[in-house]
Amino acid sequence: MNKIIKMSVISLLSLIFILIVAVYIGLHLSLPKLTGEVKTIKVSGPVTIERDRLGTAVIRGKNRQDVAFALGFAHGQDRFFQMDLLRRNSAGELAEIFGPAALNLDKSRRFHQLRKRAEQIVAQLPAAQKQLLERYADGVNQALAEQSLNSFEYLLTRSSPKPWVSSDSLLVIYSMYLDLQGNTIKRDMTLTLIDHLFGTPMRQFITQASNYQAPLDGSIIANQGTAIPMLDEHLMAHRRELPIEELAEVGSNNWAVTGALTESGRAMLSDDMHLSFAVPIIWYRAQLNYPDATGDKVQVTGVSLPGAPAIVVGTNGKVAWGFTNAYIDTADWIAIDNSEMLTTEKEVIKLPASEVAYQFPMSRFGPVKLLAGHQYALSWVAHRDYAVDMELMGLETVDSVDEGLAIAKHFGIPVQNLLIVDDKGNAAWQPAGAVPARTNSADIAQQHDEVQWNNWLQDELELPQVKNPSSQRIWTANARVMSVQEAERFGDGGYALGARGMQIRDRLLAQDSFDEADFYRIQLDNEAKFYAPWHEYLVKALMTQPKRFAKDIQYLRDWGQCACADSVGFTLVKHFRSRLIDASFAPIEASLNKHTMSLSVLKRYLEPAMWQLLAEQPTTWLPDGFDNWQAFTIDAYVRSTEHLMAKYSEGGEYEDLAWGKVNTLHIQHPFSKQIPLLSRWLDMPLVTGFGDTFMPAVQRSSFGASQRFIVQPGLESQAVLTIPGGQSGHPLSKYYRAGFNEYAAAASTPLLPSQIEAKLTLQPIN
């Protein structure tokens, strides 16, 4: 019997070994070819793709069309599955790979009919843009054709890659719309429901002006002292406390100084775009080299978005540019009644072995949604024919800030705060992207006779602009940048609270000259200025019971006033604040949840309202069992700390609540989230975290600065581009994790490519 068991074990181990070897060999076969030659009929002359130690794609060609082909080829080699997910995400086609689990997400995407819109827009693009998209798609498909075996993601899902087409590149841009403006749509609908359920005073109380404002002109929206609405007894009796999710504040930081504040006399730019992290990271390092129409050499270096043929953020040696999400109001919900003529839109969603029919009503304003017994139509810039285009590529060849500002008015991207600087010392800010021209922005649904939907045309739109201000400094951080009057015109689409912007502004005003190292220190600034009042309030509350909370008080006193890795006190303060807000607004959250809505899209707006509650201490907001707000506050702290201990400490030790452990940087591959056994091979290493949402150093466990970019145009040899992940999406590639350790260690990785270690030539077939 023992012999039989022994033989069985040996046989099983042998099978496992054979399987591992087979998988390893299969993965090796799917590695892309990075050296030698590839023949193609799609280029007019030889094009080279070189790679350095980070896998940066350095592309050289005789014209922009050939370079687009080569960039598509490089993206297809290194990132095709990521590109596939991006186009499927916006088109609502994920269920075709992942099955019923993705069906609800697909339905929410089909509501916008973005594939249909992308195909219509491609047909209308200027010939030059259309040709570039075609050459790019040709390059992607050539890379697919060169593969000897599909990547492991397709093998695991038992699916096959589909060819890339021009409209897919626009779908990738639409995915950015969904990421960057999706909460704008939810925000207005949530405020509409609050207005319906609780009345206008509650909506105004929740959205009152904050003290955290740092616009470029110094203007302040005054807080008018909104009265605290009463909560009725019935609502409090049915109160149910639920955690209000803190959404990742999709946005970014950027700032610039003019040449008056640099030794070189050139302006300097910093840009770090805050996005959700995954493996591979969203950006792809690239340098494009080609002659322009006059024969002059163009060299543009920065990050590209796999799926599109452009450098998104970068420098051409004369001009450099970067973006943050602008958060102006780009969408309107319109209340419609039974007199409104509706049609039915029909979409077919494919599953691996079947398909599902999905239908929804359509109005003259846009697609229609039912909420709390009322119908609302959505009018959104992403539904307009100017929403996406390739005008961004024009920045590659501009020579000055003024040229860049002029072409930025026509960008077909989600509207951004463009910061642009040049080698002559100029620096400027301007909104860039699809900006609605209607002038009656609203926080809640409009009536159909108020809608200016026919006027959503950009052509003659005048945009606010700041160039070379007297301070010589410009900053944006997703909060209001423009003046109060301009903000009334363009509306609020979910502005950040403003704490980051204020801290960046103060850092810039604290010194009179800057270099790249100074800018990098600001990017890594994790001083907890925003949390200082919360820290003071919590210590004062706990000091009413000093013996009970002696240990807590000591950790709070030693907090270091920073989101530092070793700070236990910061963890206690941050989570207390969040728990107190959740507990205070629980009756409203519970009511919204009944309609599948949440305060999560408004949670950062609740800061001034929460402080007003603490100052005035209304008894109608106190739940049963609490005689005063001090007891309510202490209870929120106790339950917050108990939750932290249960989640992060097996032995109930405060040291386990150090912020670096609680906020561990954990960047995962989408597949390892579903199959944890794959984490060891697919994920980035775990890293002790630092930083937080309300300071320049933004970081959550899987969210933060997706790149750190600092440059003076013309001094690219001093420039920085650090990215939290590698170039390749292939786990056996040497470029899979290349560069991550430098990001994790807060080191500055050079922008320019280093010594070339691989060269592939795309040779034309004559």
N, C-alpha and C positions, 0 to 999 in steps of 0.2 A: 504493500500500500504506500509506504514512504517513497519507494522508487517511482511509483506512478505519480504521486504528488510532485516529486522533484522534477520529473520529466514535464509535467504540466506547467510548472512554474517556469522552467527553462524555455518551453515552447512559447508561453505568454510573453516572457521578456524578449525573446527573439522577434516575435511579431511586433512588439512595441519598438524595438530597435530598428527593424526594417521600416516601420511606419515613419519614425523620426528621420531616418536617412532619406526616405522617399520625399518627405516634406522639405527637408533641407535642400535636396537636389532640385526639387521643383521650384523652390524659391530662388535658387541660384540661376535656374534657367530663365526666370522672369526678370532678372536684373537687366537694366538697359545697357546698350553699347555706348561707351563714352569716348572711345578712341577709334581712329581709323577713318574710313570713308563710308558714306551712304549715297547711293545714286538716286536722283529724283528728276522728274521733268518739270517740277514746280518752281525752280529758281532760275534766274537769268545768268548767274555766275556763281563761283564758289562762295560758300558761306561757312564760317567756322563757329563752332560752339566750344569755348574753352572753359575749364573749371579749375578753381583754386582749392585750397584746403577746406573751405566751407561749402564747396559745391556751387559757388556763385557762377551763374551762366554769363560768360563774357562773349558777346555775339558781334561778329564783324561781317558786313555785307556791302554790296555795291549800291543798294537802294533800300528804302524803308519797307517795300513789299517783301524782299528777300529776308530782311531782318524779322518781319512779322512771321514769316514761315518758320524761321529758325527758333523764334521764341515759342511758337506753338509746338514745335518739335520737342524743345526742352521741357516745356510744361507737360506735354503728353508723356514723355519719358518718366518724369519724376513725380507727377501729381495727378494722373488722369482720374483716379478714383475720387479724389477730393473734388475735382472739377465736375465729375458726374453727379456727385451728391449736391453740389451747389445748383446745377441746372435743374435737377429733379426736385430739390427743395422748393424753388420758386414756382416751378411748373406744376407741382402737386403730383409727382410721379414716383415717389419713394416706395409706395406699396408694391410697385411692380418688382422691386428687389426684396423688400423686407416683409411683405405680406400684410395681413390685416392690422398688425400692430401700428402701422403707419397710416392707416386709412383716415382717421380723424384729422391728422395733420394735413394729409393730401386734400381733404375736403375744404379745410380752412384756406388753403392756397388756391384751390380751383375757384373759390369765391371771387378772386381777382383776375382770373383768366389771363395769366401773364404769358403763357406760351403763345396764345393767339395774338396778344399785343406785341410781343417780340417779333413775331413773323411779319406783322403788318408794318412795324417800324423799319425793319431791315429793308423791306421793299421800297421804302421812301427815302432811305439815306442817300447822301451824295455819292456819286460813283466812286470817288477815291476812298471813302470810308468803307463802302461795301466791298471794294476790292481788297482792302487790308484785312477785313474780317474773313473773306474767302481764303486769302493766303494763309492766315493764321490757322483756320480750320484745316486747310490742306496739311500744314505742318503737324498738327495734332494727330490727324489720321495717318500720316506717314509714320509717326512714332508708334502708333498702335500696330500698323502693318509689320513693323520691324520686330515686334515682340514674338519670341518663340513660345511663350506661355503666358496666359492671362495672370494678372496680379492675384495675390492670395485672397483679397477681398471678394473677387468674383468666384473663386473656387469655393470659398466658404458659403457664399449665398447661392451657389449653383446658378449663377446668372452670367451674362456675357456683356461686354462693353458695346455700346452702340456708337456709330460714327458721330463725330462732332460736326455741327452745322453752324452757319453764321449766327442764327438767332440764339443759339446756346450761349454765345458770349454776352448777349443782352440779358439773358436769363440770369447769368452770374451777377450782373449789376443789379437786377431785380432782387436777388437774394440779399444784397446789401440794403436795398430799400426796406425789406421786411425786418432786417436786424435793426436798422437805424431809425425807422419811423413806425415800426409796428406798435410801440407803446404810445405814440402820439394818437393813433386811432383808438386804442383802448382807453386812454386818458379821457378823451372827450365823451366817450360812451359811458364811462364810469361817472363822470360829473353830471351827465344827463340823468342817470339813474338816481344819483344822490339828490339832485334837484327835485326829481319826481317823488322820491320816498320821504325826504326830510325837509324839503323846501329850500328856497334860495339862500336864506341866512346860514344854513349849515354848509352849503357849497362855498359861500363867501368866507366863512370861518376857516374852512379847510385850506382854501387857496389864498389866504391873506399874504401880503408882501413880507418877505424875509428881511432881516438885518444884513444878511450876507449878499451883498451886491458889489460888483466890481466892473461896471461897464467902462469902456475906454474914455467916455466923456465925463465920467464922475457923477452922472445924474443918478438920483435915487427915487425909487417908487416908494412913497410914504405909506406906512401902515396906518390906516384910518381908524384903528381901534375897534375892529369888528366885535360886536357883542357875542358872548358865548350862548349858543342856543340851548334851550332846556331839553333834556331827554325825558320822555314820559315814563311813567311807572310801568306800563305794559312792556315797553321796549326793554327796560332794565330787568324786569322779572324774567324775560326770556333771553337774557344776555348769555352768550356762550363764547368763551374766550378761545380765539383761534390765532395761530401765528400769522402775522401779515408778512408775506414773503418780501425780503429785500431784494428787488431785482437788480441785476448787474447794470450799472449806469453806463450803458453803451455810449461812448463818447470819446474824449481825448483831451490832452493838453497840448497847446503849442504857444510859443511866444517868440518874439524877435526883438533885436535891438538894431538901430541904424548904425552906420559906419562911424558916427560920432562917438560911439562907446566901445569900439574895438581898436586894437593897435594897428590893424591892417587898413582901416578905413572902409572895409567891406561890411555889409550888414551880416548878421548871423541869425540863424533860425534853429529852433528846437521843436521837435514834433514827436509825440508818443501817442499812438492811437489805442484806445482802450476797447478791447473786444474779448469775447469768450475764447478760451484757449482749447485747442485740441491737437492731436497728432495726426498729420503734420500741421504746423502752425499755418495761419492763413496766408502769410506773405511769402514771396519768393524773390530772393536776391538776384538782381540782373544788372548788366551793363550793356547798352546798345551802342554800337559804333557804325556810322554810315554817313555818306555825304548828303547834304541837303540839296535843294533844287538849284542852288548857285554853285555847287561843288565844294562848299565849305564843310569841314569836318564837324560832325555832331557826335558828341559823347555824352550820354545821359545815364546816370547811375542812381539806383535806388531800389525800391521794392515794387514788384508787379503782383497782380492778382491772378493766379492760375485760372485760365478760362477767358482772359481778355488780353489784347495785344499791347497794352499801355504800361508805362511806368506811372504808378499811382502817386507816390511821394518820392521826390528825388531832386537832383541837381544836374544842370547841363554845363556847369563851369562858369556861367554868367548869371544864371538865375536859379534859385532853389525855392521849393514850395512844400507846404504841408497842410494837413486838414484836421479840423475837429468837427464833430456833428453840430449843426447850427441850432437845432431844436426850435426853429420858428414853426408856426402852425401851417401845416401843408395838407390838412384834411378837414372836411366838414361832413357831419352827419345831418341829414335833412329829414325832418318829421313829415311823413306822408299819410294821407287818409285813404279811405275807400274810393274816392273819386279819381285817384291817380291811376293812370293806365299802366299796367304791368305786363311784362312778357315773362316767359319761363325759359331760362337757360339750362341746357342739358349738357352734362359732362360725363364722359365714360372714364372711370379710373380702373386701370389694369392691375390685377393681382398676378402672382406667379402662375396660377393655373385657371384663373377665371377673371371676371371683371364686374364692376359695380357701377350702377347708374346713379349719378348725383344731380339733383336739380335745385335751383334756387331762383327767386324772382329778380327781375331786372327792371329798373325804372329809367326815365330819361336822365336822371342824375347819376345813376350808378347802381351797383348791386344792392339788394335790400336784405335787411336783417330784422328779425322779430325779437323785441326785448320788453319784458313786463307788459305784454299785451299790446305794444305799440310797434309800428313799422318805421324803420329808419333806412334811408338810402345813403350810401357812402360816395362822396366825391373826393378824390385823392389825386395828388399830382402824379403818382405812379400810374394812374389810369390814362394819363394824357399822352399825346403822341410826341411830346417833347421831353418825356421822362428820361429816355436813355439815348445816347449817341456816343460818338468817339471823339468829340471835340477836345476832351482832356489831353489827347495826344499832342495838341498844338503847343503845349508848354515845353515840349522837347526842344523846340527851335526858337523860342523867344529870347531876346537879348536884354530885356529890361522889365522892371516891375510894371511900367505902364502898358507894355505890350501884353503882359500876362493878365492884367486886370481887364483889358479890353476883350480878350477871347474867353475869359472865365464867365462872362455874362451868358454864354451859350452852352455851358456844360450840361450834358444830359446825365446827371448823377444825383443821388439824394443830396439836398442842399447842405453845403458845408461852410464852415468858417475857413476861407482860404487865407493863409498867411504866406506872403511871397516876398522874397528879398533878392537883391542883386549885388553884383561886384562893385557897383558904383556907390554903395552905401545906403540905398533906398530900402524901405520896408513898408509894407501895406497890408491892410485887412479888407476883405470884402466877402459878402455871401456869394457862393458859387454853386450853381446847380439848378434844379427845377423848382423855381419859386412861383407860387401862385400870384396872379396879378389882382385877384379880388381884394377889396379893401375893407371888408366887414368880417374879419376873423372873429370866431366865437368859441367859447369854452364848452358850450352845450349845443345840442341839436338846434338847427335853425328851422324856421317855417319855410315852406316851399316858395313863398312870395318874397323872401329875403335873399334868396340865393343868387349869387353873381356867377353862376357856373359857366355861362357862355363867355365870360371875360377872362377865363384862366389862360391867358396868352402872355408869354414873356417878352415878345419882340421889342416893345418900347419901354419896358420896365426900368425905372431908375432905382438903382440899388445903393444902399448906404456904403460909405467907404471911408477909411482912415489911412492916410499916407503921411509918413514922416511927422508924427505928432511932436509937439514941443517937448514932451518928456523923453523922446527918442526910444520909447519902449511900447510894445504892443503885446497883448496877451489874450488868449481865449481859453475857456475850459468848460464849454457846454452851457454855461449860464448866459444871461443877457450880456451881449457885447455892445449893442447899439444903444442909442439914446432912448429916453422914455417915449418921446413922440414917435420915433421909428418903430419901437416895440409895439406901440398901440396899432400901428399900421400892419405889421407883419405877424403879430400874435405870438402866443406862447404854445409851443407844441410839446412841452415837457422839459423845460429848462432845468439844469442842475441847480442845486441849492445856492451855489456861489462861493462856498467855503474854499474850494480849490483855487478858484480864480483870485480870491482875495489874498491867499497865501503866496501865490505866484507873483502877483502884483507887488506885494510887500517885499519879496525877495529881490525883485528886479530894481525896486526903488532904494534898496539898501546899499547899493554900490554903484560906482560911476564908470567902471570898465569891466569887460567880460572877455573870457576866452572859452574854449570848448569845455574845459574842466569845470568852470563855474556853472555852465549850463547843465552839465551832467549832475552836479551836486543838487541843483534844484529839482531835476527829474527824480532824484532819490530822496528828496526831503520828506521825512515821515514824522515831523513834529506834529503833535496832536492838538493844535490850536483850537480846532472846532470842539474838541471834547473837554477842554479845560473848564467851562462852566458846568458841564455835567459831572465832572470829577468833583468840583467844589460842592455841588448840590448833594451828591451821594455821600461824601465824607461827613457833611453837616448832618445829614439824616441818620447815618450810622452812629455818630457821636452821641445821639440821644440814648443809645444803649451800648456804651463803650466796652463793658465787660463781654457782652455777648458777641460783639463784632471786633474784638481786639485784633485778631489775626487779619481779618479783612482790611481793617483800617491801616495796618502796617504795610500790607501789599499795595494799597492805594497810595500811601504816602511815598512809596518807593517806585511809583509807576514810570518815572523818567519823562513824563509828558511827551511820550512818543509811542508810535506803533512799532516798537522795537521787538525783536524776536524773543528777548528774555523778559519782557514786561508782562507780569501777571495782572498788575493793576489796570493796564489798558484793556485787557480782555474783560475784566469785571465791569469797567465803566461802559464799554461799548455794548455789551450784551444786556446790561441793566437798562440803558437807554432804550434799546429796541423792545425789551420786554414791557417796559412801562408804557410805551406808545401802543403796543399790542393790547395791553390790558385796558388802557383808557378808551381806545376806539373800538373795543370789542363789540359793542352793540351795533355799530354801523357796519363793521366787517361781517358780522353774522347775517345781517339783513341783505347785504350785497351778495353774499355767498349763495343765498336762496335763488338768485338769478344768475348763478355761475360768474359773478363779477367779484372784484376784490379791490381793496385800497392799495394793493401792492404798487400799482402804477402811480400812486399819489403819496407814497409813504415819506418821501423826502420833503414833500410840501408840508407835512404835519409838524415840522420843527417849531415854527412860531406859535401855532395853535397849542402845542403841548406845553410850551412855556407859559402861555396865557392861562391854561388850566391850572398849572402849578402856582401861578401868582394869585389867581382869584379863587381857586378851590371850590368850585360849585358843587353843592351837595347832590344835585340831581345826576351828576356823572359818577358818583360813588356807588359801587355795587353793594348789595346786601352783605352785612358782616363787617363793614368798615365804618367806624365812627368819624374818621378824619383822613385827610390826604397823607399825613405822615405815616399812618399805619398801612395805607394802600401802597405807598411808595416802598416801604420796607418789605412788604410782602412781595412786591414785584422783584426786588433785589434778591430775596431769599430763593424764590422759585427760579430766577435766572441762574443763580449760582448752582442750585441743585441740578438743574438741567445740564449745565456745563460739566459738573462732576460726573454725572451719569454717562455723558457722552465721551469724555476725554480722560477720565481717571478711574482706574479700577479700585484704587485704595483711598480715594477721597483726598488726594494731596493737591494743595494749591499750586505746587511747582508744575504739575501737569497741565495747568491752564496758561502757561506761558504763551504769549501771542504767536510765537514762531511755530508752536505745535498745533494750536487751534487753527491757525491760518496757513497750514502747510501747503506749499505750491505743489499741486498734483495735476499734471497735464496728461490727459488720457487719450488713447486712440478710441474712436467710437465703438470698436468691437470689444475692447477690454472692459467697457462699462457693462456689456451684456455677458461677457465670458471672462470673469476675473482671473482665471488661470493664465490668460494671455498677457496680463499686465506686465509681467517681468520682461517680456520680449517686445512689447509694443509701446509701453508708456515711457515718458521721460522720468528720470530719477526724482524721487521725492526730495524736496528742498525746504528747509526751514524758512517760513514766510515772514514778511514785514510789510508795512504800509497798509493803507485802508482807503475807503472811498472818498473821505472828506479831506484829503491832503494830496499834494502833488504826486507822491509815490503811491499810485493806485495799485492795489493787489488784493484779490481774493484767491481762494484755492485754485480756481480754474478760470481766472479773469484778471486782466490787468493790461499793462503796456505791451501791445503786440509787436512793437518795435520801439527802439530808442534811437532817434535820428538827430544829429547836430551837425551843422555845416555852415561855413562861410563860402559862398560861390567863388571859385577860383583857387581856393585853398582846400581842395578835397583830400589832399594827403593828410590833413589834420582832422578830417571829419570822422564821425562816429555813426555806425549802424549796428546795433545789437538786437538780436532776435531770439525769443525763447523757444528755439527748436531748429531742426535741421532742414536742409533743402529737399531731401528725398523723402517720399512716402514709403519707400521699400525698406523693411526692417533689417535687411542684410547689407544695405548700402553703407559705405563709410560716411556718407553725408546725412544719415538718418538723424543723428543727434549732434552733429557738428555745430558748434556755436552755442549750444544750450548751457554748458558749464560756465562760459563767460557771462552770459546773462544772469545765471543763478548767483554768481559771485559778485554781481554788480560791477563787472569789468567792462571797459569800453572797447568794443570790437571795431577795427577800422572799417570805414565805408568802402574804400577802394579794394579791388581784388588783390590778393597776395600772389605769390609765385604760382604760375600755371602748372598743373600736374596731369591734366588730361585734355586732349584736343580731338574733336570730331569735325570732319569736313563734309559738308553737304555739296556734292558735286552734281552739276547739271548734266543731263543726258542730252547730247547734241543730236 
